[in-house]
């Protein structure tokens, strides 16, 4: 039969039939199967393809960078929220753009240049300082490349650098830009100032109901109740099921017989410490022979503040190896003197628990818990199926909870999540997902289960919904009163500051203006646009709006107003940090020009993405990072 089919497939009749079939399928809207690049290509710039493998490899590289920098890896959801996929794709697209330019202009790289680049790469140098071909192969494979692909990738990198060097190698900002940037960042000013605060204005009286009602109408959106939902919530975990199970004494004894030798209690020692001041070290050595407790000796010497009791600890719990060695080599009651960074320390072991194998009596509770938990893990899957079957039949959560002896909590929750912690056995990590499910459900609706992890599932019924609504005057009275008084005080303080500023503008000195509100003007220390410990950033920014003699006012974070006059403008000293600013400006210019160049060329070449392929790739990744930067012209080992 198969031979007949193969024979038929080679005839012209079969080929015509297959062609008609393809045309027919295309007519039904699935022509993308034949026309689109498919999931192997996630983007295209001109004739350059960006493969899913490249995308995944860059994610893994970025994951390593993020892990080394922050100490933790990103989940897929976290990476998407931080824009990592777009950053990685932008970097790959920039590389593809330069590759396309290199192709169009016929830029090539000699094999000898590629070989020299690899031999000079420190990633492939052995401990003896020579190129190590075995190490080279190991790094290439671990990076997800074949050797041929790696050589091509290195060739493309060198070609991109040639293009970048030709385009941007001599790009530098004018010296004047560096000087202006340095002046902007490093110029300082001194101001004379005083502060208008609540003591500078008349007392704000308590508003009447009419005033509060008007204020509530004008700010109704700020005085809304939050939506409340009453829900019954049930959690299922192996630990919950284990609480409904029991193990017999015979089962415990049999399990102890099987694993008892592995149930080891580590040795613990009760350790006391006493830091010895240098002037008391000799005196302490005279009294240590009395055999007294370290705490009593500290009292006799009058240095009780230097005494501490670590309690019963195991050796791994002591981070200082010198202390651990002294404590766990001494006999009970013995006092040992050790050298520490700040002098000497007396160490006494007041009690020793040698540890060893646990007896059946000691281990029985632990074994009982292990047995019931093991049984629960085997039962929880079947129980999960039974609960889901009952839920499919619209059985309420409370009925299921009673039937299977599972904990169920009825709780009133608002949109802030308040009271969710009252739900029995709900892990804190599950709060957000559970809240999202509850607040997207309806009363008496058939709500699906909320899978939290492989072993934790949540079900709930929404009993009632109290929508958010505008608060009444009585409900919002206290908050309204506080807000109205604060607002009126701010208005009064700003009016007083403006009044005094106008007097200064008419020729009154700052000191005389300050006396109007019983203040004494004071001089600041020099500060930059960023402000200082004394001058808030908002005040500093306002002070830089004018030159010497300029007066103004600005609000502080505390809600007061600073009235000031610029007493002195101090230019940044010539020559200081000049090279650093020039380099920073050159780098910023390069970044800007490079980004605009890439975008313009992508528009000209055509930049297309396969979003479906990208989403499929993202769904396979559990943690990754990303980002794109322009080429480092002077570093031949880097990717643009």
Buried (B, 14 or more C-beta within 10 A) or exposed (E): EEEEEEEEEEEEEEEEEEEEEEEEEBEEEEEEEEEEBBBEBBBBBBEBBBBBBBBBBBBBBBBEEBBEEEEEBBEBEBBBEBEBBBBBBBBBBBBBBBBBBBBEEEBEBEEEBBEEBBEEBEEBBEEEEEBBEEBBEEBBEEBBBEEEBBBEBBBBBBBBBBBBEEBBEEEEBEEEBBBEBBEEBBBBBBBBBBBBBBEBBEEBEEBEEEBBEEBBEEBEEEBEBEBBBBBBBBBBBBBBBBBEBEBEEEBBBEBBEEEBEEBEBEBBBBBBBBBBBEEBEEEBBEBBEEEBBBBEBBEBBEBEEBBBEBEBBBBEEBEEEEBBBBBBEBEEBBBBBBEEEEEBBBBBBBEBEEEEEBEBEEBBEBBBBBBBBBBBBEBBEEBBEEBBEBBEEEBBBBEBBEEBEBBBBBBBBBEEEEEBEEBEBBBEEBBEEBBEBBBEBEEEEEBEBBEBEEBBBBBBBBBEBEEEEEBEBEBBBEEBBEBBBEEBBBEBBBEBBBBBBEBBEEEBEBBEBBBBBEBEBBEBEEBBBEBBEEBBBBBBEBBBEBEEEBBBBBBBEEEBBBBBBBBEBEEBEEEEBBEEBBEBBBEEBBEEBBBEBBBEBBEEBEBEBBEEBBEEBBEEBEBBBBBBBBBEBEEBBEBB
